[in-house]
Amino acid sequence: MSATLKLTHKAIGAEVRRGSYDVVVDGERVGSVEMNDTIEMPVEPGGHTLQVRNGRKSSGTETFAAAEGKIVAFRCTGKRFLPIFLASFIVPRLALKLVRD
């Protein structure tokens, strides 16, 4: 039996970055998630890494442990505090944010 990774691309207020995000699990692109959409995918039980990307912009890498038969949920957004948002134009990896639900 496998675990489930659930990823929601949810806008909070005015979302400037409206494109879809590539979903990268354990260093491999496994799909994409559209604005205001949710995807679910099976993952093997154990430790994994998760990152979302939009062109050259990417989130930090989050680690998570998936237990057999359980759901691990994350929410991603491009919305950040104004200073971080402005800095993301210089350092693109600051652009996206993953939050564990």
C-alpha positions as CSV (number, residue, x, y, z in Angstrom):
1,M,0.0,0.0,0.0
2,S,1.2,3.6,-0.6
3,A,0.8,7.0,1.0
4,T,-0.8,10.0,-0.8
5,L,0.8,13.4,-1.4
6,K,-1.8,16.2,-1.7
7,L,-0.7,19.6,-3.0
8,T,-3.0,22.6,-3.3
9,H,-2.1,25.8,-5.2
10,K,-4.2,28.3,-3.4
11,A,-4.2,32.1,-3.9
12,I,-4.4,34.2,-0.8
13,G,-5.6,37.7,-1.8
14,A,-4.1,39.1,-5.0
15,E,-1.8,36.4,-6.5
16,V,0.8,37.9,-8.9
17,R,2.2,34.6,-10.1
18,R,-0.8,32.9,-11.6
19,G,0.8,30.2,-13.7
20,S,0.9,26.5,-13.0
21,Y,3.7,25.1,-10.7
22,D,5.8,22.1,-11.6
23,V,5.8,19.6,-8.7
24,V,9.2,18.0,-8.0
25,V,9.3,15.0,-5.6
26,D,12.7,13.5,-4.7
27,G,14.3,15.6,-7.4
28,E,12.0,14.4,-10.3
29,R,9.2,16.3,-11.9
30,V,6.0,14.3,-11.2
31,G,3.3,16.7,-12.5
32,S,2.0,20.2,-12.2
33,V,-0.7,22.0,-10.2
34,E,-2.9,24.8,-11.6
35,M,-4.1,27.9,-9.7
36,N,-6.8,27.1,-7.2
37,D,-6.5,23.4,-8.0
38,T,-5.4,20.3,-6.0
39,I,-3.5,17.3,-7.1
40,E,-3.0,14.0,-5.3
41,M,-0.4,11.4,-6.1
42,P,0.7,8.2,-4.6
43,V,4.2,8.1,-2.9
44,E,6.0,5.2,-1.3
45,P,6.0,5.2,2.5
46,G,9.2,6.8,4.0
47,G,11.1,10.1,3.6
48,H,10.8,12.4,0.6
49,T,11.5,15.9,-0.6
50,L,9.1,18.3,-2.2
51,Q,9.6,21.5,-4.2
52,V,7.5,23.5,-6.6
53,R,8.9,25.4,-9.6
54,N,7.7,28.1,-12.0
55,G,10.3,28.6,-14.7
56,R,13.5,29.7,-12.9
57,K,11.6,30.4,-9.7
58,S,11.3,27.7,-7.1
59,S,10.3,27.1,-3.5
60,G,12.7,25.9,-0.9
61,T,12.9,22.1,-0.6
62,E,10.6,20.7,2.1
63,T,11.2,17.2,3.6
64,F,8.3,15.0,4.7
65,A,7.7,11.5,5.9
66,A,4.8,9.5,4.4
67,A,3.2,6.7,6.4
68,E,1.4,3.9,4.6
69,G,-2.2,4.6,3.9
70,K,-1.9,8.3,5.1
71,I,-2.2,11.6,3.3
72,V,0.5,14.3,3.5
73,A,-0.9,17.7,2.5
74,F,0.9,20.9,1.4
75,R,-0.4,24.2,0.1
76,C,1.7,26.4,-2.2
77,T,1.4,30.0,-3.1
78,G,3.4,32.8,-4.7
79,K,2.1,35.3,-2.2
80,R,4.8,36.5,0.2
81,F,5.4,39.5,2.4
82,L,6.2,42.6,0.4
83,P,10.0,42.7,1.2
84,I,10.4,39.0,0.3
85,F,8.3,39.4,-2.8
86,L,10.4,42.3,-4.0
87,A,13.6,40.4,-3.2
88,S,12.3,37.5,-5.2
89,F,13.0,39.4,-8.4
90,I,16.7,39.3,-7.5
91,V,16.8,35.9,-5.8
92,P,14.1,33.8,-7.7
93,R,14.1,30.9,-5.2
94,L,12.4,33.2,-2.7
95,A,9.4,33.5,-5.0
96,L,7.3,30.5,-4.0
97,K,6.3,29.1,-0.7
98,L,5.2,25.7,0.5
99,V,3.2,25.3,3.7
100,R,2.4,22.0,5.4
101,D,-1.3,21.7,6.1
